Amino acid sequence: MKSKENIVFLGMMGSGKTSIGSLVSKKLKLNFFDIDRQIENELGMKISKIFETKGEKFFREFEEIMALKILRRSKIVISLGGGTFMSKKVRKEILNNHLSFWLQWDDETLVKRIKNSKKRPIAIQSSKDELLDLIKKRSSIYSKARYKINCDNLTKFEIVEKVMKNL
């Protein structure tokens, strides 16, 4: 790991970015930042409330600003929000300067994890087919990550071990 590089986890909502990122940060004794938590702390409200009161466009713009600000730090572990990597600016920064890990799961597993989740504003209003379309669309972008970890049938500790082997 180069001195300025961060370790960045990306993937769909419900893919375990926060729990895996947190475990990896503890193992490496590095600070951990969850973009969604940072946004909630900065704005003083849950993401679902931000979507409800300010809209998705506002959220995505703020998310990009927060992500780029946090990515300027060095030697930290970052968990992106499910849509953060869709930003061209964020994606370019990550691909050029950091170690990125896509936590990939079977589509059906993801749908089960996110369908009807009250804390996921995009999922709460989406049908199964709409979620599958979103997963497919985002997966083509997520696939640009430096490392892909197929998480199916693995425990979170096995996923962490796979990450550690790539570092």
C-alpha positions in Angstrom: 0.0 0.0 0.0 1.5 3.3 -1.1 1.6 6.1 1.5 -1.2 8.2 0.0 -3.5 5.3 -0.9 -6.7 4.5 0.9 -8.6 1.2 0.9 -12.0 1.8 -0.6 -15.0 -0.6 -0.4 -17.7 -0.3 -3.0 -20.8 -2.3 -4.1 -24.5 -2.4 -3.8 -26.4 -1.3 -0.6 -26.5 -4.4 1.6 -23.2 -5.8 0.3 -21.4 -5.4 3.7 -19.1 -2.5 2.8 -19.4 -1.0 6.3 -18.9 -4.2 8.3 -16.0 -5.4 6.1 -14.4 -2.0 6.0 -14.6 -1.7 9.8 -13.1 -5.1 10.3 -10.3 -4.4 7.8 -9.5 -1.1 9.4 -9.2 -2.7 12.8 -6.9 -5.4 11.5 -4.7 -2.8 9.8 -5.0 -0.3 12.7 -6.2 2.4 10.3 -9.0 4.9 10.7 -12.4 4.0 9.1 -14.8 6.3 7.4 -18.3 5.4 6.2 -19.4 8.0 3.6 -23.1 7.5 4.5 -22.4 8.1 8.3 -20.3 11.1 7.5 -23.1 12.6 5.4 -25.7 11.9 8.2 -23.4 13.5 10.8 -22.7 16.5 8.6 -26.3 17.2 7.8 -27.7 16.0 11.2 -30.3 13.6 9.6 -30.6 10.1 8.4 -30.2 9.4 4.6 -33.8 8.5 4.2 -34.8 11.9 5.7 -32.3 13.7 3.4 -33.9 12.0 0.3 -37.4 12.8 1.6 -36.7 16.5 2.4 -34.0 17.5 0.0 -34.3 15.0 -2.8 -31.9 12.5 -4.5 -30.1 15.2 -6.6 -29.1 17.2 -3.5 -28.0 14.0 -1.8 -25.8 12.9 -4.8 -24.1 16.3 -5.0 -23.4 16.4 -1.3 -22.3 12.7 -1.4 -19.7 13.5 -4.1 -18.3 16.5 -2.1 -18.0 14.4 1.1 -16.4 11.5 -0.7 -13.8 13.6 -2.5 -13.0 15.4 0.8 -12.5 12.1 2.7 -10.5 10.6 -0.2 -7.9 13.5 0.2 -6.8 11.8 3.5 -4.1 9.2 3.5 -4.0 5.6 4.7 -7.6 5.2 5.8 -10.3 2.6 5.0 -13.5 4.0 3.4 -16.9 2.5 2.8 -18.7 4.2 0.0 -22.5 4.5 -0.3 -24.0 2.2 -2.9 -24.3 5.0 -5.4 -21.1 7.0 -4.6 -18.9 5.1 -7.2 -21.4 6.2 -9.9 -19.9 9.7 -9.7 -17.3 10.1 -12.5 -15.2 12.4 -10.3 -15.2 10.1 -7.4 -14.6 7.0 -9.6 -11.6 8.7 -11.3 -10.1 9.7 -8.0 -10.4 6.2 -6.6 -9.2 4.3 -9.7 -6.2 6.6 -10.1 -5.1 6.9 -6.5 -6.5 4.2 -4.2 -7.1 0.5 -3.7 -10.7 -0.4 -4.6 -12.6 -3.5 -3.6 -16.0 -4.4 -5.1 -17.9 -6.6 -2.7 -20.0 -8.6 -5.2 -22.9 -10.8 -4.3 -25.5 -12.9 -6.2 -28.3 -10.6 -7.4 -31.0 -12.6 -5.5 -29.0 -12.3 -2.2 -28.8 -8.6 -2.7 -32.5 -8.2 -3.4 -33.3 -10.2 -0.3 -31.0 -8.0 1.8 -32.3 -4.6 0.5 -35.9 -5.1 -0.4 -38.3 -3.2 1.9 -35.4 -1.8 3.9 -36.7 1.5 5.5 -33.1 2.9 5.7 -32.5 2.5 2.0 -34.6 5.2 0.2 -34.0 3.8 -3.3 -35.0 0.2 -2.3 -38.2 1.0 -0.4 -40.0 2.3 -3.5 -38.5 -0.3 -6.0 -40.0 -3.5 -7.2 -37.8 -6.6 -7.5 -37.3 -6.1 -11.2 -36.3 -2.4 -10.7 -33.8 -3.5 -8.0 -32.4 -6.2 -10.4 -32.0 -3.5 -13.1 -30.2 -1.2 -10.7 -27.9 -4.0 -9.6 -27.1 -4.8 -13.3 -26.5 -1.1 -14.2 -24.3 -0.4 -11.1 -22.4 -3.7 -11.5 -21.0 -2.6 -14.9 -19.5 0.4 -13.1 -18.4 -1.5 -10.0 -16.5 -3.9 -12.2 -14.0 -1.2 -12.8 -12.7 -1.6 -9.2 -9.1 -2.9 -8.9 -10.3 -6.0 -7.0 -13.5 -8.0 -7.1 -14.4 -10.1 -4.1 -17.1 -12.7 -4.8 -18.7 -12.8 -1.4 -21.3 -15.6 -2.0 -21.0 -18.4 0.6 -18.3 -16.6 2.6 -18.4 -15.4 6.1 -17.4 -11.8 6.8 -14.1 -13.1 8.2 -13.4 -15.0 5.0 -14.1 -11.9 3.0 -11.7 -9.9 5.2 -9.1 -12.6 4.6 -9.5 -12.3 0.8 -9.1 -8.6 1.1 -6.0 -8.9 3.2 -4.4 -11.3 0.7 -4.8 -8.6 -2.0 -3.1 -5.9 0.0 
